[in-house]
């Protein structure tokens, strides 16, 4: 089986065969979090999707360099710190730690590099100086702007003309700009804001610049894949391309651009402005991370994913069923098994294959069970032992063993007295608490579902 991988490239709007720049080092950059508030479920989708792409690349290539940045200087961070009377340093450390715990909870591997914006300001200043020298940027009143009209390919990623992009987006208004579409590379800091010394005075970089500077440091001027949520396509990724290609003097920045669709609730985008945010950390004490992980990959990454209780319950039941054939395995998977993932990270297709492998494993040999378990492990599932899973179910149950035994005794008495409605009500009560009961050989046995 060939290791051919196909990805939908937003730069060309086509599904294309992945051809790396260097077979011996696949290079991928994914936009990470802005650490001003705890990540929500919408933020979790790219974390998991690109973790799976990372696994696909590692299975098929000798070396993969995966960079995911941390934005720790930004208007949102400054505003949140002021509103909540917390120092920027304390805020960014706290949220970065929470993000790291979320990634671990979701069974995501660590990227090769996780650079912070504040640790690379010098590189950003160098890139701005290069853009000024080459005539792509201009300085005015201690601000530096990128002059969009100087870059003829602007809008190619969004597949729109410059006029359409300007009309369809909120452009930062400033009397300092030559043109409304120009975007900021450097701006002066207010007295109560963080700042760095620069040739243009005390200030801080524009948001888009950090990814251009850090990707260049860790991946070079040109690399294979750039990813992130669909909300980053314009203006963030469009601006990255413009400033990177102009500063680096290249015809290419990243060859493939991948963007995942939004998570919705009742078909509305999950966003703080909508007031429908579900933070990842709030799930940690309630639901296994692998249940959330399965839910996050249940729809194709290019399609919206509607988040609801039924989705989580279905995924929990699926994981529970799969643990019936749990058998630790480090078996190497054939590419035929992972084939759906080679086709534009088709996770629903892969999950359908897992169900088939489960059916085979439940009737078959230990070898079939090992193949099934390895296939689950490959996408970050069934990595806990069966004992750990059962303990998780027991710990999360909102009922003690003593109460279960007491309810069963009451049910048996009700049945003995022919109070069948009362007995059924007790069974339903236990079922709501996640407890299944079965009458067998004159005894009532129970287990957590």
KOLNUNU-105202 format. One line per 4 residues: number of its first residue (from 1); their letters; for each residue x negated, y negated, z negated of C-alpha. Coordinates in steps of 0.5 Angstrom, whole numbers, plus 500, padded with zeros to 3 digits. Example, Ala and Ser with C-alpha at 12.3 -4.5 7.8 and 13.67 -1.06 7.14 Angstrom:
<atoms>
1) AS) 475/509/484; 473/502/486
</atoms>
This chain:
<atoms>
1) XXXX) 500/500/500; 497/493/502; 496/488/497; 500/483/501
5) XXXX) 503/477/497; 508/473/500; 510/466/496; 515/460/498
9) XXXX) 511/454/500; 514/448/498; 509/444/502; 511/448/509
13) XXXX) 518/450/506; 517/457/508; 515/464/505; 508/465/507
17) XXXX) 503/470/506; 498/468/501; 491/468/504; 486/466/498
21) XXXX) 481/460/499; 476/465/496; 478/473/495; 473/473/489
25) XXXX) 476/467/485; 484/466/486; 485/459/483; 491/456/480
29) XXXX) 494/450/477; 500/449/473; 503/443/470; 504/444/462
33) XXXX) 508/441/457; 508/433/455; 507/434/447; 512/429/444
37) XXXX) 517/434/442; 518/442/441; 519/445/448; 526/448/450
41) XXXX) 528/454/454; 528/450/460; 520/449/459; 520/456/458
45) XXXX) 522/458/465; 515/456/468; 511/458/463; 514/465/464
49) XXXX) 514/465/471; 507/463/472; 505/468/467; 508/473/472
53) XXXX) 504/470/478; 498/470/474; 499/478/472; 500/479/480
57) XXXX) 494/476/482; 490/479/477; 492/486/479; 490/485/486
61) XXXX) 484/480/485; 477/481/482; 478/474/479; 483/469/477
65) XXXX) 482/462/474; 489/460/471; 489/452/469; 495/450/465
69) XXXX) 494/443/462; 497/439/456; 499/432/457; 497/429/450
73) XXXX) 497/421/452; 504/419/455; 509/414/454; 514/419/451
77) XXXX) 509/421/446; 508/414/444; 515/412/444; 517/418/440
81) XXXX) 511/417/435; 514/410/433; 521/412/433; 520/418/428
85) XXXX) 514/414/424; 509/419/425; 502/418/428; 500/420/435
89) XXXX) 495/425/433; 499/428/428; 505/429/433; 501/432/439
93) XXXX) 497/437/434; 504/439/431; 507/440/438; 501/443/441
97) XXXX) 501/448/436; 509/449/437; 508/450/444; 502/455/443
101) XXXX) 507/459/438; 512/459/443; 508/462/449; 505/468/444
105) XXXX) 513/469/442; 514/470/449; 509/475/451; 505/470/455
109) XXXX) 497/471/456; 493/465/455; 491/461/461; 483/461/463
113) XXXX) 483/454/461; 488/449/457; 485/442/458; 488/436/454
117) XXXX) 489/430/458; 485/426/452; 479/430/453; 478/428/460
121) XXXX) 479/420/461; 472/419/463; 474/424/469; 480/420/471
125) XXXX) 476/413/470; 471/416/475; 477/418/480; 480/411/480
129) XXXX) 473/408/481; 473/412/487; 480/410/490; 478/403/489
133) XXXX) 471/404/493; 475/407/498; 480/402/499; 486/406/497
137) XXXX) 487/403/490; 488/395/488; 487/392/481; 491/386/479
141) XXXX) 492/383/472; 488/389/468; 492/394/472; 490/399/478
145) XXXX) 495/402/483; 495/407/488; 497/404/495; 502/409/498
149) XXXX) 502/406/505; 495/407/505; 496/415/505; 499/417/512
153) XXXX) 502/424/509; 505/421/503; 512/425/503; 510/431/506
157) XXXX) 511/435/500; 518/433/499; 519/433/506; 522/426/506
161) XXXX) 520/419/509; 517/414/505; 523/410/506; 528/416/503
165) XXXX) 523/417/497; 524/410/495; 531/409/496; 532/416/492
169) XXXX) 528/415/486; 527/411/480; 521/407/482; 517/403/476
173) XXXX) 519/396/477; 513/391/476; 511/384/478; 504/386/479
177) XXXX) 505/391/485; 504/389/492; 509/394/494; 515/398/490
181) XXXX) 513/405/492; 506/404/489; 504/408/483; 500/406/477
185) XXXX) 493/409/476; 491/405/470; 495/400/465; 493/396/459
189) XXXX) 495/398/452; 499/394/447; 496/393/441; 499/399/437
193) XXXX) 498/404/443; 492/408/444; 487/406/449; 480/407/452
197) XXXX) 475/402/455; 474/402/462; 472/397/468; 479/394/468
201) XXXX) 479/393/460; 482/397/454; 488/401/457; 490/408/459
205) XXXX) 491/412/465; 498/413/469; 501/420/468; 500/423/475
209) XXXX) 492/422/474; 490/427/469; 492/433/473; 488/431/479
213) XXXX) 482/430/475; 483/436/471; 484/441/477; 478/438/480
217) XXXX) 474/439/474; 476/447/473; 478/449/480; 474/444/485
221) XXXX) 477/439/490; 481/445/494; 485/451/490; 490/456/492
225) XXXX) 496/455/488; 499/449/484; 506/450/480; 511/447/476
229) XXXX) 518/445/475; 522/443/481; 523/436/477; 515/435/478
233) XXXX) 516/435/486; 517/428/486; 514/423/484; 509/427/480
237) XXXX) 506/432/485; 507/428/491; 502/423/487; 497/428/485
241) XXXX) 496/430/493; 496/423/495; 490/421/490; 487/427/490
245) XXXX) 486/428/497; 484/420/498; 479/421/492; 476/427/494
249) XXXX) 476/426/502; 479/433/503; 485/435/508; 488/439/503
253) XXXX) 489/439/495; 493/446/494; 494/451/499; 501/453/496
257) XXXX) 506/449/492; 511/453/488; 517/450/484; 522/454/479
261) XXXX) 529/451/479; 532/449/473; 536/452/467; 543/450/466
265) XXXX) 548/451/461; 555/451/464; 552/449/471; 549/443/468
269) XXXX) 542/442/468; 539/443/461; 536/436/459; 535/431/453
273) XXXX) 539/426/456; 545/431/457; 545/433/450; 544/441/451
277) XXXX) 537/442/449; 536/449/446; 529/449/443; 525/456/444
281) XXXX) 522/455/436; 530/456/434; 530/463/437; 524/466/434
285) XXXX) 528/468/427; 534/470/431; 532/474/438; 526/478/440
289) XXXX) 521/474/445; 522/480/450; 529/479/450; 528/471/452
293) XXXX) 523/473/457; 528/478/460; 533/473/460; 528/468/463
297) XXXX) 526/472/469; 533/475/470; 534/470/476; 530/469/482
301) XXXX) 525/463/480; 528/459/486; 535/459/484; 538/456/478
305) XXXX) 539/460/471; 545/459/467; 544/460/460; 549/463/456
309) XXXX) 550/468/450; 553/474/455; 546/473/458; 542/474/452
313) XXXX) 547/480/449; 546/484/456; 538/483/456; 538/485/448
317) XXXX) 542/491/450; 538/493/456; 531/492/452; 535/497/447
321) XXXX) 537/502/452; 530/502/455; 526/503/448; 530/510/448
325) XXXX) 524/513/453; 519/509/450; 512/512/450; 505/508/450
329) XXXX) 502/508/456; 496/504/460; 497/508/466; 495/504/473
333) XXXX) 501/502/477; 502/503/484; 503/497/488; 509/501/491
337) XXXX) 512/500/484; 510/492/483; 512/491/491; 518/486/489
341) XXXX) 514/482/485; 509/481/492; 515/478/495; 516/471/492
345) XXXX) 516/474/485; 522/477/486; 524/479/479; 531/481/480
349) XXXX) 529/486/485; 523/488/480; 528/489/474; 533/493/479
353) XXXX) 527/498/480; 526/498/472; 533/501/472; 532/506/477
357) XXXX) 525/508/473; 529/508/467; 534/513/469; 528/518/472
361) XXXX) 524/517/465; 531/519/461; 531/525/465; 524/527/467
365) XXXX) 517/528/464; 512/524/460; 509/522/466; 516/519/468
369) XXXX) 516/515/462; 509/513/462; 510/510/469; 517/506/466
373) XXXX) 513/504/460; 507/501/464; 512/498/469; 515/494/463
377) XXXX) 509/492/460; 506/489/467; 512/484/466; 511/483/458
381) XXXX) 516/488/456; 516/494/451; 509/491/448; 512/492/441
385) XXXX) 512/499/439; 519/503/438; 518/502/430; 517/495/431
389) XXXX) 523/494/435; 527/498/430; 525/494/424; 526/487/428
393) XXXX) 533/490/429; 534/491/422; 531/485/420; 535/481/424
397) XXXX) 542/484/422; 546/480/418; 548/486/413; 544/490/408
401) XXXX) 544/498/408; 547/497/401; 553/494/404; 553/498/410
405) XXXX) 554/504/406; 559/501/402; 563/499/408; 563/507/410
409) XXXX) 565/509/404; 571/504/404; 573/507/411; 572/514/409
413) XXXX) 577/513/404; 582/509/408; 582/515/413; 583/520/408
417) XXXX) 589/516/406; 591/515/413; 590/507/413; 588/508/420
421) XXXX) 588/500/421; 584/499/415; 579/504/418; 579/501/425
425) XXXX) 578/494/422; 572/496/418; 569/500/424; 570/493/428
429) XXXX) 567/489/422; 560/493/422; 560/493/430; 560/485/430
433) XXXX) 554/486/425; 551/490/430; 552/497/427; 554/503/430
437) XXXX) 558/509/426; 559/516/429; 563/521/425; 559/528/426
441) XXXX) 560/534/423; 564/532/417; 559/526/416; 559/519/418
445) XXXX) 552/517/421; 550/509/423; 545/506/426; 543/499/429
449) X) 546/498/436
</atoms>
